[in-house]
């Protein structure tokens, strides 16, 4: 039994899995809900399935890249559970898990293609303004280009798009749609991060005993956190 936690974006999602099978899931796409919903979702799933943290084999958490605050909440919660119950902690790359959702999506335009070896998948996570966190994967969900932060303009990914079709999806793909006007650029809506997409990766990591240190593990932020300065000054 693995408890999978996804909080890298605005989506708060918790899934309980056994092997490759989804047993139970709770999720919400309500903005800024992680602090109020994550513990509730975890408690609800465990109680419904008559489980305690010590009954779990591991906890898997989406490690990023993504929202600084969301990642902190998800990772700190996962670390607390694993440390307290003395069970393994697993981390899953957010973009890698998201790609499972696109490949298996019923509206995936590449699913009926005869040239799957040439096509790539590009998950995108919104990083504000015209910046996204992205990576490229093939149809077997093997990474072809590593995770990076990119400013989207008309020349973005031109070298890749000139050679192959690419399917863009995720929370950062909508704002890219009007800019990436290339015949090889395809877009898939409604693919959001979900703990259910983490299951193949967390199951693989558990079998390979690829665990994190519950005391020292940190999320993959990709960029340093920059705190904004309040515009309104308060004088005393």
BELMOPE-V492982 format. One record per residue. N is the residue number from 1. RES is the residue in one letter. PHI is phi in degrees with one decimal (999 if undefined). BURIAL is 1 if it has 24 or more other ideal C-beta (glycine too) atoms within 12 Angstrom, else 0. D_LAST is the distance of its C-alpha to the last C-alpha in Angstrom with 2 decimals. Layout:
((N/RES/PHI/BURIAL/D_LAST) (N/RES/PHI/BURIAL/D_LAST))
//
This chain:
((1/X/999/1/55.17) (2/X/-123.7/1/52.06) (3/X/-95.6/1/48.71) (4/X/-104.9/1/47.25) (5/X/-122.6/1/43.52) (6/X/-123.9/1/42.21) (7/X/-138.9/1/38.47) (8/X/-73.7/1/38.26) (9/X/-126.2/1/37.45) (10/X/-71.5/1/36.30) (11/X/-79.1/1/39.50) (12/X/-110.4/1/39.45) (13/X/-140.7/1/43.03) (14/X/-134.1/1/44.96) (15/X/-132.4/1/48.75) (16/X/-104.1/1/51.29) (17/X/-130.8/1/54.32) (18/X/-131.4/0/57.63) (19/X/63.6/0/59.20) (20/X/-97.1/0/58.86) (21/X/-98.8/0/58.71) (22/X/-80.8/1/55.69) (23/X/-97.1/1/55.72) (24/X/-158.1/1/52.55) (25/X/-151.7/1/49.40) (26/X/-135.1/1/46.12) (27/X/-156.9/1/43.83) (28/X/-147.7/1/41.29) (29/X/-104.9/0/39.94) (30/X/-69.3/0/36.93) (31/X/-62.2/0/33.80) (32/X/52.6/0/31.33) (33/X/-107.8/1/33.61) (34/X/-58.1/1/34.33) (35/X/-63.3/0/32.03) (36/X/-90.7/0/33.42) (37/X/-106.1/1/37.03) (38/X/-59.0/1/38.20) (39/X/-63.8/1/38.68) (40/X/-64.8/0/40.23) (41/X/-61.7/1/42.69) (42/X/-62.2/1/43.72) (43/X/-61.1/0/44.25) (44/X/-64.0/0/46.20) (45/X/-64.9/1/48.51) (46/X/-64.1/1/49.25) (47/X/-67.0/0/50.01) (48/X/-62.1/0/52.14) (49/X/-101.7/0/54.20) (50/X/54.3/0/54.45) (51/X/-122.0/1/52.74) (52/X/-118.1/0/50.41) (53/X/-49.8/1/48.54) (54/X/-67.7/0/51.25) (55/X/-78.5/0/53.88) (56/X/-75.4/1/52.46) (57/X/-86.2/1/54.02) (58/X/-169.6/1/50.85) (59/X/-121.6/1/47.53) (60/X/-111.4/1/47.06) (61/X/-129.5/1/43.72) (62/X/-71.1/1/43.06) (63/X/-94.0/1/41.56) (64/X/110.9/1/40.46) (65/X/-74.3/1/39.78) (66/X/166.5/1/37.30) (67/X/-65.8/1/33.82) (68/X/-57.0/1/31.71) (69/X/-65.3/1/30.22) (70/X/-60.8/1/33.62) (71/X/-64.1/1/35.45) (72/X/-60.5/1/33.15) (73/X/-66.1/1/33.65) (74/X/-64.4/1/37.39) (75/X/-68.9/1/38.11) (76/X/-64.7/1/36.14) (77/X/-66.5/1/37.96) (78/X/-62.6/1/41.31) (79/X/-64.5/1/40.80) (80/X/-63.7/1/39.95) (81/X/-65.6/1/43.11) (82/X/-68.2/1/45.41) (83/X/-68.1/0/44.19) (84/X/-69.7/0/44.45) (85/X/-92.5/1/47.82) (86/X/57.0/0/49.17) (87/X/-125.9/1/50.22) (88/X/-67.8/1/49.99) (89/X/-108.6/1/47.10) (90/X/-117.0/1/48.14) (91/X/-114.6/1/46.06) (92/X/-128.1/1/47.11) (93/X/-65.1/1/46.14) (94/X/-61.1/1/44.53) (95/X/-69.4/1/46.44) (96/X/-63.8/1/49.70) (97/X/-65.4/1/49.44) (98/X/-61.0/1/48.51) (99/X/-65.5/1/51.71) (100/X/-59.0/1/53.80) (101/X/-65.2/1/52.43) (102/X/-73.1/1/53.51) (103/X/-61.5/1/56.92) (104/X/-91.4/1/57.79) (105/X/-66.8/1/56.32) (106/X/-63.1/0/59.07) (107/X/-102.3/0/58.07) (108/X/-63.0/1/58.07) (109/X/-67.2/1/60.18) (110/X/-84.5/1/61.39) (111/X/-66.3/0/62.95) (112/X/-107.0/0/66.15) (113/X/-77.8/0/66.28) (114/X/-102.7/0/69.26) (115/X/-127.4/0/67.33) (116/X/-62.7/0/64.78) (117/X/-66.8/0/65.06) (118/X/-89.9/0/63.69) (119/X/-82.6/1/60.73) (120/X/-120.3/1/57.28) (121/X/-115.1/1/54.26) (122/X/-126.7/1/50.71) (123/X/-72.6/1/47.92) (124/X/-129.7/1/44.56) (125/X/-116.9/1/41.08) (126/X/-60.1/1/38.35) (127/X/-118.6/1/35.82) (128/X/78.8/0/33.88) (129/X/50.0/0/34.74) (130/X/-105.2/0/38.38) (131/X/-102.4/0/38.35) (132/X/-137.0/1/40.33) (133/X/-94.4/1/41.41) (134/X/-148.8/1/45.19) (135/X/-158.5/1/48.48) (136/X/-127.6/1/52.17) (137/X/-131.1/1/54.73) (138/X/-89.6/1/58.43) (139/X/-70.3/1/60.20) (140/X/-95.2/0/60.58) (141/X/61.4/1/56.79) (142/X/-98.7/0/57.25) (143/X/-70.8/0/54.53) (144/X/-110.0/1/55.74) (145/X/-139.1/0/52.58) (146/X/-69.6/0/49.59) (147/X/-63.3/1/46.10) (148/X/-152.0/1/43.97) (149/X/-100.3/1/40.97) (150/X/-130.7/1/42.27) (151/X/-86.8/0/41.03) (152/X/-83.4/1/43.44) (153/X/-143.0/0/45.33) (154/X/-65.9/0/48.92) (155/X/-99.6/0/50.20) (156/X/-61.2/1/48.66) (157/X/59.4/1/51.34) (158/X/-62.1/0/54.05) (159/X/-65.6/0/56.13) (160/X/-75.0/1/56.29) (161/X/-65.6/1/56.83) (162/X/-73.8/0/59.69) (163/X/-108.4/0/61.53) (164/X/-159.1/1/60.86) (165/X/-72.5/1/59.43) (166/X/-132.5/1/55.96) (167/X/-101.6/1/54.39) (168/X/-100.7/1/50.60) (169/X/-161.1/1/48.66) (170/X/107.5/1/45.44) (171/X/-69.9/1/41.91) (172/X/-105.1/1/41.86) (173/X/-80.1/1/45.29) (174/X/-59.2/1/44.54) (175/X/-74.3/1/42.51) (176/X/-86.7/1/45.21) (177/X/-61.0/0/48.01) (178/X/-78.8/0/47.63) (179/X/-100.7/1/47.45) (180/X/-85.9/1/50.19) (181/X/-90.6/0/53.15) (182/X/-122.6/1/55.89) (183/X/-60.0/0/59.10) (184/X/-93.7/1/58.61) (185/X/-96.3/1/55.09) (186/X/-117.4/1/55.19) (187/X/-130.7/1/52.34) (188/X/-123.5/1/52.20) (189/X/-81.7/0/49.70) (190/X/64.9/0/48.40) (191/X/-104.8/1/48.51) (192/X/-111.3/1/45.33) (193/X/-55.8/1/44.72) (194/X/-147.8/1/46.28) (195/X/-61.7/1/47.02) (196/X/-65.0/1/50.66) (197/X/-74.5/1/50.93) (198/X/-79.1/1/49.97) (199/X/-56.7/1/53.07) (200/X/-60.1/1/55.63) (201/X/-75.9/1/53.39) (202/X/-68.8/1/52.27) (203/X/-65.5/1/55.90) (204/X/-64.5/1/57.07) (205/X/-63.7/1/54.48) (206/X/-65.4/1/55.48) (207/X/-63.2/0/59.15) (208/X/-88.9/0/58.48) (209/X/56.2/0/56.21) (210/X/-91.6/0/53.46) (211/X/-111.8/1/50.56) (212/X/-101.2/1/47.05) (213/X/-82.3/0/45.58) (214/X/-61.9/1/43.48) (215/X/-85.4/0/41.27) (216/X/-115.4/0/40.59) (217/X/-63.2/1/41.09) (218/X/-126.1/0/38.35) (219/X/-63.9/1/38.30) (220/X/-94.7/1/39.57) (221/X/-77.1/1/36.47) (222/X/73.4/1/38.32) (223/X/-123.6/0/35.05) (224/X/-68.1/0/31.95) (225/X/-70.8/0/28.97) (226/X/-117.6/0/26.36) (227/X/-77.9/0/22.91) (228/X/-82.7/0/21.39) (229/X/-95.5/0/18.01) (230/X/-56.5/0/15.99) (231/X/-74.0/0/16.19) (232/X/-84.6/0/13.18) (233/X/-94.1/0/9.98) (234/X/-114.3/0/6.67) (235/X/-107.9/0/3.74) (236/X/-114.6/0/0.00))
//
